[in-house]
Amino acid sequence: MKPSTKALGMSVACALAFASCGNKDNTALDKVEELPRVTVDVAHRQNVAQTKVYTATVEAENINNISPSAPNRIKSIKADVGDRVHKGQILADLDFANADQLKINLDQTEREYKRACELLKIGAGTQQTVDQLKAQLDATRSQYNNMMENTVLRSPINGIVTARNYDPGDMTGNLPILTVGQLSPVVKVMINVSENDMATLKTGMPVSIVFDAFGDETFNGTVKRIYPTVDTATRTFQVEVQIANPKEKIKPGMFARVTIDLGSKANVVVPDRAIVKQTGSGNKYVFVLKGNKVSYNRVELGQRIDTSYELLSGIEDGDTVVITGQTRLIDGSEVEIQK
């Protein structure tokens, strides 16, 4: 027996109604499932050792540039790069032509002065003439000595020749003929320290240094000098670290890593998985959960501690931070915590 048209219509209506109810339930479920699922942890404050590592290159304690006070032609150079020299050693001879002429004038003036002194003794001269010749003699002798200092060039220190810029026969110019660096008893490195660390940094503090050239061997050093002016571009201060080098093992130009222990500080620490790097910049962020929403907090990183990071700013002690599921989050996102 065939169903009536009226009965068939009611069946279809009920089916559609049931389907409609089913779609509403599914939509509601989809909306619940669309919330990003995250896992969280709690930021906590702890004492963090403030051990800072700085990189620098070695410099000689003293550097002397061997140059004449006026341009002159080089006759000979008596040392080369890498040579060890001692204080007072002749390093270069320059053209003596001007010095020879000045020596002739000096000898002539000295003879005239002695003659004037003899004439004064026998009453045939005047004191004024003697005084004038004495002043002329002193000036000529000073000029000659200065000329000789700039013709025969000597090393003012014990050290090693670190640079040579000319050959015999060249005319001297803006560059020094030789550069001598003093490598004993100490050498130095210059490091740049942030404003935040200046309060705890003191002269005389011990430091440890390692060099790429010597593997894991550690050398001891001391904070020798803290420069008082901040670099406005980097907001850092220059600090001079002095390193004992009695055997001249450490050479200028070596790459050094300087470690300074600045004590400890109670800072907030979060798991390293909480840190999010903003694409296209060096900025770092952490998502902080409040209620069922997250905020996008910019943070300043300190040191890495095993699987955690010290934070210098941006997060408070006890904040709940997201450690997984950040890829779908934006500032203000509602989230579901995954148990």
C-alpha positions as semicolon CSV with decimal commas, in nm:
position;residue;x (nm);y (nm);z (nm)
1;M;0,000;0,000;0,000
2;K;0,146;0,338;-0,102
3;P;0,181;0,617;0,160
4;S;-0,031;0,925;0,111
5;T;0,117;1,245;-0,022
6;K;0,047;1,418;0,310
7;A;0,231;1,153;0,512
8;L;0,528;1,165;0,275
9;G;0,552;1,543;0,312
10;M;0,557;1,519;0,690
11;S;0,833;1,260;0,678
12;V;1,050;1,481;0,457
13;A;0,990;1,784;0,685
14;C;1,093;1,585;0,991
15;A;1,405;1,462;0,819
16;L;1,503;1,815;0,719
17;A;1,436;1,940;1,068
18;F;1,650;1,663;1,217
19;A;1,928;1,738;0,970
20;S;1,906;2,106;1,056
21;C;1,937;2,033;1,429
22;G;2,231;1,807;1,359
23;N;2,412;2,082;1,161
24;K;2,367;2,332;1,446
25;D;2,524;2,088;1,692
26;N;2,818;2,020;1,457
27;T;2,873;2,392;1,402
28;A;2,884;2,449;1,776
29;L;3,133;2,168;1,813
30;D;3,348;2,311;1,531
31;K;3,354;2,647;1,704
32;V;3,480;2,487;2,025
33;E;3,744;2,290;1,838
34;E;3,862;2,602;1,648
35;L;4,019;2,752;1,967
36;P;4,399;2,709;1,960
37;R;4,515;2,448;2,206
38;V;4,824;2,542;2,408
39;T;5,032;2,418;2,696
40;V;5,153;2,655;2,966
41;D;5,407;2,693;3,242
42;V;5,464;2,947;3,519
43;A;5,741;3,206;3,515
44;H;5,937;3,215;3,840
45;R;6,206;3,430;3,994
46;Q;6,541;3,279;4,085
47;N;6,900;3,385;4,152
48;V;7,095;3,383;3,826
49;A;7,475;3,401;3,815
50;Q;7,566;3,716;3,621
51;T;7,856;3,571;3,426
52;K;7,920;3,781;3,119
53;V;8,138;3,689;2,820
54;Y;8,288;3,957;2,595
55;T;8,491;3,919;2,276
56;A;8,788;4,134;2,181
57;T;9,129;4,129;2,014
58;V;9,461;4,158;2,194
59;E;9,651;4,486;2,187
60;A;10,003;4,569;2,302
61;E;10,022;4,751;2,633
62;N;10,221;5,032;2,472
63;I;10,257;5,107;2,101
64;N;10,524;5,336;1,958
65;N;10,522;5,460;1,600
66;I;10,876;5,521;1,478
67;S;10,869;5,833;1,258
68;P;11,072;6,151;1,202
69;S;10,914;6,488;1,285
70;A;10,965;6,604;0,925
71;P;10,970;6,419;0,589
72;N;11,309;6,273;0,500
73;R;11,457;6,000;0,282
74;I;11,526;5,664;0,445
75;K;11,885;5,537;0,417
76;S;11,840;5,206;0,601
77;I;11,592;5,011;0,814
78;K;11,753;4,787;1,073
79;A;11,453;4,579;1,192
80;D;11,161;4,395;1,037
81;V;10,819;4,269;1,141
82;G;10,846;4,012;1,420
83;D;11,191;4,123;1,536
84;R;11,237;4,173;1,908
85;V;11,402;4,510;1,984
86;H;11,529;4,675;2,301
87;K;11,503;5,028;2,432
88;G;11,757;5,259;2,264
89;Q;11,824;5,026;1,969
90;I;11,870;5,202;1,632
91;L;11,582;5,106;1,403
92;A;11,634;5,335;1,103
93;D;11,882;5,583;0,956
94;L;11,762;5,876;0,747
95;D;11,942;6,114;0,509
96;F;12,214;6,304;0,701
97;A;12,253;6,595;0,455
98;N;12,064;6,848;0,666
99;A;12,220;6,717;0,987
100;D;12,571;6,747;0,841
101;Q;12,514;7,110;0,744
102;L;12,371;7,185;1,087
103;K;12,676;7,021;1,249
104;I;12,902;7,256;1,053
105;N;12,704;7,556;1,177
106;L;12,715;7,421;1,533
107;D;13,093;7,378;1,526
108;Q;13,139;7,729;1,381
109;T;12,917;7,887;1,645
110;E;13,100;7,700;1,921
111;R;13,438;7,828;1,796
112;E;13,308;8,185;1,785
113;Y;13,172;8,156;2,136
114;K;13,502;8,026;2,277
115;R;13,691;8,305;2,100
116;A;13,456;8,565;2,247
117;C;13,511;8,418;2,595
118;E;13,888;8,442;2,553
119;L;13,866;8,804;2,432
120;L;13,647;8,892;2,730
121;K;13,912;8,755;2,968
122;I;14,178;8,989;2,829
123;G;13,944;9,286;2,809
124;A;13,917;9,287;2,430
125;G;13,556;9,175;2,412
126;T;13,219;9,249;2,566
127;Q;12,984;9,048;2,784
128;Q;12,701;9,128;2,544
129;T;12,882;8,953;2,259
130;V;12,948;8,648;2,480
131;D;12,583;8,632;2,588
132;Q;12,457;8,660;2,230
133;L;12,688;8,385;2,107
134;K;12,597;8,164;2,404
135;A;12,226;8,194;2,320
136;Q;12,299;8,122;1,953
137;L;12,512;7,821;2,048
138;D;12,241;7,676;2,275
139;A;11,975;7,718;2,007
140;T;12,194;7,561;1,736
141;R;12,290;7,269;1,963
142;S;11,922;7,205;2,050
143;Q;11,833;7,217;1,681
144;Y;12,114;6,975;1,597
145;N;12,017;6,730;1,874
146;N;11,658;6,737;1,755
147;M;11,776;6,680;1,398
148;M;11,985;6,382;1,508
149;E;11,689;6,233;1,699
150;N;11,491;6,252;1,376
151;T;11,774;6,116;1,160
152;V;11,884;5,822;1,372
153;L;11,559;5,666;1,496
154;R;11,573;5,450;1,810
155;S;11,319;5,234;1,989
156;P;11,185;5,401;2,306
157;I;11,073;5,066;2,454
158;N;11,150;4,696;2,468
159;G;10,909;4,521;2,233
160;I;10,838;4,355;1,901
161;V;10,811;4,519;1,560
162;T;10,447;4,478;1,456
163;A;10,443;4,679;1,132
164;R;10,679;4,813;0,862
165;N;10,553;5,059;0,601
166;Y;10,859;5,164;0,395
167;D;11,178;5,039;0,231
168;P;11,523;5,203;0,213
169;G;11,519;5,486;-0,041
170;D;11,156;5,581;0,029
171;M;11,057;5,927;0,143
172;T;10,873;5,920;0,474
173;G;10,508;6,022;0,472
174;N;10,203;6,000;0,697
175;L;10,264;5,640;0,806
176;P;10,530;5,543;1,061
177;I;10,839;5,367;0,930
178;L;10,799;5,095;1,196
179;T;10,557;5,021;1,478
180;V;10,688;4,866;1,800
181;G;10,451;4,703;2,050
182;Q;10,534;4,627;2,412
183;L;10,412;4,273;2,490
184;S;10,572;4,221;2,831
185;P;10,501;4,212;3,119
186;V;10,136;4,264;3,016
187;V;9,905;4,299;2,715
188;K;9,548;4,430;2,708
189;V;9,206;4,383;2,551
190;M;8,934;4,646;2,524
191;I;8,577;4,526;2,585
192;N;8,243;4,709;2,562
193;V;8,023;4,671;2,870
194;S;7,653;4,763;2,881
195;E;7,515;5,032;3,110
196;N;7,327;4,767;3,310
197;D;7,652;4,601;3,418
198;M;7,847;4,916;3,506
199;A;7,716;4,935;3,864
200;T;7,875;4,601;3,958
201;L;8,196;4,637;3,756
202;K;8,499;4,761;3,953
203;T;8,866;4,818;3,875
204;G;9,081;4,536;4,008
205;M;8,814;4,268;3,950
206;P;8,960;3,935;3,833
207;V;8,862;3,800;3,492
208;S;8,940;3,485;3,294
209;I;9,036;3,482;2,928
210;V;9,059;3,211;2,665
211;F;9,210;3,243;2,319
212;D;9,120;3,051;2,004
213;A;9,495;3,001;1,949
214;F;9,536;2,812;2,281
215;G;9,222;2,597;2,296
216;D;9,080;2,556;2,647
217;E;9,381;2,705;2,827
218;T;9,263;2,982;3,061
219;F;9,458;3,300;3,136
220;N;9,403;3,536;3,429
221;G;9,344;3,907;3,390
222;T;9,231;4,216;3,578
223;V;8,995;4,505;3,508
224;K;9,253;4,782;3,476
225;R;9,055;5,085;3,364
226;I;8,688;5,180;3,313
227;Y;8,638;5,465;3,069
228;P;8,383;5,723;3,194
229;T;8,214;5,808;2,863
230;V;7,927;5,607;2,714
231;D;7,910;5,532;2,342
232;T;7,577;5,689;2,245
233;A;7,531;5,451;1,951
234;T;7,572;5,125;2,146
235;R;7,504;5,248;2,504
236;T;7,821;5,076;2,624
237;F;8,133;5,177;2,815
238;Q;8,488;5,079;2,718
239;V;8,673;4,872;2,974
240;E;9,044;4,786;2,960
241;V;9,141;4,438;3,078
242;Q;9,507;4,370;3,149
243;I;9,658;4,022;3,104
244;A;9,994;3,905;3,239
245;N;10,225;3,806;2,952
246;P;10,578;3,765;3,092
247;K;10,686;3,518;2,822
248;E;10,520;3,714;2,538
249;K;10,308;3,410;2,451
250;I;10,002;3,624;2,377
251;K;10,037;3,825;2,055
252;P;9,856;4,136;1,930
253;G;9,555;4,058;1,712
254;M;9,469;3,727;1,882
255;F;9,094;3,671;1,934
256;A;9,001;3,660;2,303
257;R;8,689;3,572;2,505
258;V;8,680;3,754;2,837
259;T;8,459;3,615;3,118
260;I;8,365;3,836;3,414
261;D;8,172;3,717;3,722
262;L;7,942;4,002;3,828
263;G;7,776;3,812;4,114
264;S;7,412;3,702;4,101
265;K;7,073;3,867;4,051
266;A;6,714;3,754;4,116
267;N;6,545;3,761;3,774
268;V;6,242;3,595;3,616
269;V;6,311;3,268;3,434
270;V;6,091;3,096;3,172
271;P;6,131;2,778;2,962
272;D;6,318;2,842;2,638
273;R;6,011;2,708;2,448
274;A;5,817;3,016;2,561
275;I;6,038;3,251;2,358
276;V;5,898;3,359;2,019
277;K;6,113;3,553;1,770
278;Q;5,931;3,812;1,562
279;T;5,982;3,747;1,191
280;G;6,197;4,010;1,021
281;S;6,342;4,152;1,342
282;G;6,550;4,055;1,639
283;N;6,267;4,121;1,885
284;K;6,165;3,843;2,125
285;Y;5,816;3,785;2,267
286;V;5,631;3,564;2,515
287;F;5,257;3,492;2,516
288;V;5,116;3,548;2,866
289;L;4,784;3,382;2,957
290;K;4,526;3,577;3,160
291;G;4,186;3,414;3,191
292;N;4,133;3,242;2,857
293;K;4,317;3,506;2,647
294;V;4,684;3,566;2,573
295;S;4,882;3,890;2,547
296;Y;5,191;3,935;2,330
297;N;5,467;4,062;2,565
298;R;5,799;4,182;2,430
299;V;6,089;4,060;2,648
300;E;6,459;4,127;2,690
301;L;6,664;3,809;2,716
302;G;6,943;3,758;2,963
303;Q;7,142;3,436;2,985
304;R;7,040;3,090;2,871
305;I;7,026;2,847;3,164
306;D;7,005;2,486;3,042
307;T;6,651;2,469;2,892
308;S;6,540;2,808;3,028
309;Y;6,605;3,176;2,968
310;E;6,664;3,457;3,212
311;L;6,441;3,756;3,130
312;L;6,553;4,110;3,210
313;S;6,213;4,267;3,135
314;G;5,864;4,199;3,002
315;I;5,738;3,923;3,235
316;E;5,648;3,922;3,604
317;D;5,711;3,650;3,861
318;G;5,415;3,408;3,859
319;D;5,289;3,492;3,508
320;T;5,145;3,196;3,317
321;V;5,328;3,167;2,983
322;V;5,251;2,964;2,672
323;I;5,519;2,708;2,586
324;T;5,357;2,523;2,290
325;G;5,097;2,612;2,029
326;Q;5,216;2,971;1,965
327;T;5,203;2,943;1,583
328;R;4,826;3,005;1,572
329;L;4,824;3,284;1,831
330;I;4,800;3,661;1,801
331;D;4,768;3,924;2,069
332;G;4,429;3,879;2,238
333;S;4,363;3,525;2,112
334;E;4,130;3,302;2,311
335;V;4,287;2,966;2,381
336;E;4,213;2,625;2,526
337;I;4,468;2,480;2,768
338;Q;4,573;2,130;2,672
339;K;4,590;1,909;2,978
